[in-house]
């Protein structure tokens, strides 16, 4: 089944709900939801944090329907899936900017500003957004929420590391932000990120970092 979402306001939540309630391959399937919809969320104005919020809303509903004995494992997979998906999107962004620098391409200021602002929001709000989803899930015990928060901190640290690497890449490749070179059409940056997502996934799989 394809996990590409056309309606970011409702279908993402419904799909996350279905995945989490099923308890089957939750981590990989939620990560795919995030990566396949990352570019669309940027272009639609939802942003990556908005995407995380929609996935968490659906995941919370799915946890309410999951088997009680499975909830702790499923909850851990939810946190991992969100982290995996965002890390892959961040790496794809870095690869896209490096590609632009090599080809002397200049993406539109609006696209670059939106992307940088969204990355800043992810850096600042990821933990808060997921934690809010955890605390509002009535079926989770206090111990389950505490364990999930500890795991969330580890996942958030991996994500922050990747975000810092992307910031370094931006500083190392100012060509992508300069006015010289070939001007790309509006939306070209997000198309480039979309093209880089499979490569980013392959690179992350090869790294096999703990917690991913």
QUIVENRA-V111043 format. One record per residue. N is the residue number from 1. RES is the residue in one small letter. PSI is psi in whole degrees, -180 to 180 (999 if undefined). BURIAL is 1 if it has 16 or more other ideal C-beta (glycine too) atoms within 10 Angstrom, else 0. D_LAST is the distance of its C-alpha to the last C-alpha in Angstrom with 1 decimal. Layout:
N_RES_PSI_BURIAL_D_LAST, N_RES_PSI_BURIAL_D_LAST
This chain:
1_x_135_0_23.3, 2_x_142_0_22.5, 3_x_16_1_20.3, 4_x_132_0_22.1, 5_x_132_1_23.7, 6_x_-33_0_27.3, 7_x_97_0_28.0, 8_x_-16_1_25.3, 9_x_-20_0_27.3, 10_x_-42_0_27.3, 11_x_-34_1_25.5, 12_x_-45_1_22.0, 13_x_-43_1_22.7, 14_x_-41_1_24.3, 15_x_-43_1_21.6, 16_x_-41_1_18.9, 17_x_-50_1_21.5, 18_x_-44_0_22.1, 19_x_-49_1_18.5, 20_x_-42_1_17.9, 21_x_-33_1_21.4, 22_x_-31_0_20.9, 23_x_8_1_18.0, 24_x_120_0_17.2, 25_x_47_0_13.7, 26_x_-46_1_13.0, 27_x_-53_1_9.3, 28_x_-36_0_10.0, 29_x_-38_1_13.4, 30_x_-38_1_12.8, 31_x_-39_1_10.4, 32_x_-38_1_13.5, 33_x_-45_1_15.9, 34_x_-51_1_14.5, 35_x_-40_1_14.5, 36_x_-17_1_17.8, 37_x_3_1_19.4, 38_x_-48_1_18.3, 39_x_-40_1_21.4, 40_x_-36_1_23.7, 41_x_-35_1_22.8, 42_x_-48_1_23.7, 43_x_-30_0_27.0, 44_x_-14_0_28.0, 45_x_-5_0_27.7, 46_x_-43_1_25.2, 47_x_165_1_22.6, 48_x_-38_1_18.9, 49_x_-38_1_19.5, 50_x_-39_1_21.9, 51_x_-44_1_19.4, 52_x_-41_1_17.0, 53_x_-43_1_20.2, 54_x_-43_1_21.2, 55_x_-42_1_18.0, 56_x_-37_1_18.2, 57_x_-46_1_21.9, 58_x_-41_1_21.3, 59_x_-39_1_18.6, 60_x_-43_1_21.1, 61_x_-39_1_23.8, 62_x_-37_1_21.8, 63_x_-33_1_21.0, 64_x_-27_0_24.8, 65_x_-7_0_25.4, 66_x_156_1_22.7, 67_x_136_0_24.1, 68_x_-41_0_24.4, 69_x_-14_0_23.0, 70_x_-11_0_19.8, 71_x_-40_1_19.1, 72_x_-45_1_17.1, 73_x_-43_0_14.5, 74_x_-40_1_14.7, 75_x_-43_1_14.4, 76_x_-41_1_11.1, 77_x_-34_1_9.8, 78_x_-49_1_11.6, 79_x_-44_1_10.0, 80_x_-42_1_6.4, 81_x_-42_1_8.2, 82_x_-45_1_10.1, 83_x_-44_1_7.6, 84_x_-47_1_6.1, 85_x_-43_1_9.9, 86_x_-40_1_11.2, 87_x_-39_1_9.3, 88_x_-41_1_10.6, 89_x_-40_1_13.9, 90_x_-45_1_14.3, 91_x_-40_1_13.9, 92_x_-38_1_16.3, 93_x_-42_1_18.6, 94_x_-44_1_18.7, 95_x_-38_1_19.6, 96_x_-40_1_22.2, 97_x_-38_1_23.8, 98_x_-39_1_24.0, 99_x_-43_1_25.6, 100_x_-40_1_28.0, 101_x_-42_1_29.0, 102_x_-35_0_29.8, 103_x_4_0_31.8, 104_x_45_0_33.5, 105_x_150_1_32.6, 106_x_111_1_32.9, 107_x_157_1_31.0, 108_x_148_0_32.9, 109_x_-39_0_32.9, 110_x_-44_0_32.1, 111_x_-44_1_28.9, 112_x_-42_1_27.7, 113_x_-44_0_28.7, 114_x_-44_1_26.9, 115_x_-46_1_23.6, 116_x_-41_0_23.9, 117_x_-38_0_24.9, 118_x_-39_1_22.0, 119_x_-39_1_19.5, 120_x_-40_0_21.6, 121_x_-42_1_21.4, 122_x_-45_1_17.6, 123_x_-42_1_17.6, 124_x_-30_0_20.3, 125_x_-4_1_19.7, 126_x_-54_1_16.1, 127_x_-45_1_16.2, 128_x_-42_0_19.8, 129_x_-46_1_19.3, 130_x_-41_1_16.7, 131_x_-38_1_18.7, 132_x_-38_0_21.8, 133_x_-37_1_20.5, 134_x_-47_1_19.7, 135_x_-21_0_23.1, 136_x_2_0_25.0, 137_x_108_1_23.8, 138_x_-20_0_26.9, 139_x_-10_0_25.7, 140_x_141_1_23.1, 141_x_165_0_24.6, 142_x_-38_0_24.6, 143_x_-40_0_22.6, 144_x_-42_1_19.9, 145_x_-42_1_19.8, 146_x_-43_0_19.8, 147_x_-40_0_16.9, 148_x_-37_1_14.8, 149_x_-40_0_16.0, 150_x_-44_0_14.9, 151_x_-38_1_11.3, 152_x_-40_1_11.7, 153_x_-39_0_13.0, 154_x_-43_0_10.1, 155_x_-42_1_7.9, 156_x_-35_1_11.1, 157_x_-40_0_11.6, 158_x_-43_1_8.7, 159_x_-42_1_10.2, 160_x_-37_0_13.6, 161_x_-45_0_13.1, 162_x_-37_1_12.4, 163_x_-39_1_15.4, 164_x_-38_0_17.5, 165_x_-40_0_17.0, 166_x_-41_1_18.2, 167_x_-39_0_21.1, 168_x_-40_0_22.0, 169_x_-37_1_22.1, 170_x_-43_1_24.4, 171_x_-33_0_26.7, 172_x_-18_0_26.7, 173_x_65_1_27.6, 174_x_-15_0_30.3, 175_x_-35_1_31.9, 176_x_-17_1_29.7, 177_x_-1_1_31.1, 178_x_165_0_34.7, 179_x_-19_0_37.6, 180_x_157_0_38.6, 181_x_-172_0_37.5, 182_x_128_0_37.1, 183_x_125_0_36.5, 184_x_156_1_33.9, 185_x_158_0_34.6, 186_x_136_0_33.1, 187_x_-8_0_29.7, 188_x_-34_1_29.2, 189_x_-46_1_26.2, 190_x_-31_1_24.3, 191_x_-41_0_25.4, 192_x_-40_1_24.2, 193_x_-42_1_20.7, 194_x_-40_1_20.8, 195_x_-30_0_21.9, 196_x_-11_1_19.1, 197_x_-46_1_16.2, 198_x_-42_0_16.2, 199_x_-41_0_16.4, 200_x_-41_1_13.5, 201_x_-41_1_11.4, 202_x_-42_0_12.9, 203_x_-42_0_12.3, 204_x_-38_1_8.6, 205_x_-37_0_8.7, 206_x_-35_0_11.2, 207_x_-38_0_9.5, 208_x_52_0_6.9, 209_x_144_0_5.7, 210_x_139_0_5.5, 211_x_-9_0_3.8, 212_x_999_1_0.0
